Every structure is written in structure tokens, then in C-alpha cells.
Amino acid sequence: MKWKDFPAWLKCGIIGIIIGILTFLGNYLYQLWFESTKKGFIFAAVIETPSPIRILILFPFMIATALLVLVGLEVKGLAMGYISSNLLIFSFGLLVYFLIGAFIGWIVGKIKSKKCIVKS
């Protein structure tokens, strides 16, 4: 199956995952170069020094963190290691990015299908 044959929701979901990976890496490199991550928790700087752009961009990862806390997993690395908690946040964050992208793609697909019906 070629890229143009994928449904719109799947295309946007894959694009959402790519955006999530770039966001995660960008935030990690920014904190590595400009801020100290003393706690080992990658998203600690968002909580300590929030800015509207960082909050907006990293919102799916914050949703993933909240979901993990609600499930009962310790996120700040006390019960699990720092690496495993960051990997969990990363994987759940990518899932949230995929779901947001898939939802947007589903809406785009519905709009395009209605335009095709009107033209016929």
C-alpha cells in the first residue's frame, strides 16, 4: 500500500507520531544544552519554568504523564528508574500524538468525502 492510498486518519496519525518524536527530541536537547535536568525527569523544566509555547507543544506528553499517575505508576523515578519512566512517558505521549493526529485526519477525511459527494 502506498502513502497516497492510506486513509486520512492514518496519514495524520503517522504525521502526529513524527511531530511527537521531533518535539520530544527538541525538548530533550534544549534541556540538555540550556537547562540542567538534575532530577533526571525530562519534563521537570516544563513544570518548574513553564512558558506558553512549551506547554502547548508538550501538552500530549503532559496528558501521558497524568494518565500514568492516574494508573498508579510513579513517574518521577522513585518506583521505576529515570530511564524507564521517561520511556513510558515517551511511548504514551506518542500514543496521544497519534490519537490527536488520527482525530484531525478523521475530520479532514469526512470533509473531503462530503466535498466529493457534493461534486458528484
Protein Blocks (a to p, Z undefined) as FASTA:
>chain_A
ZZklpcfklmmmmmmmmmmmmmmmmmmmmmmmmpccfkopaklmmmmmgcfklmmmmmmm
mmmmmmmmmnopafkommmcfklmmmmmmmmmmmmmmmmmmmmmmmmmmmmmmmmmmmZZ
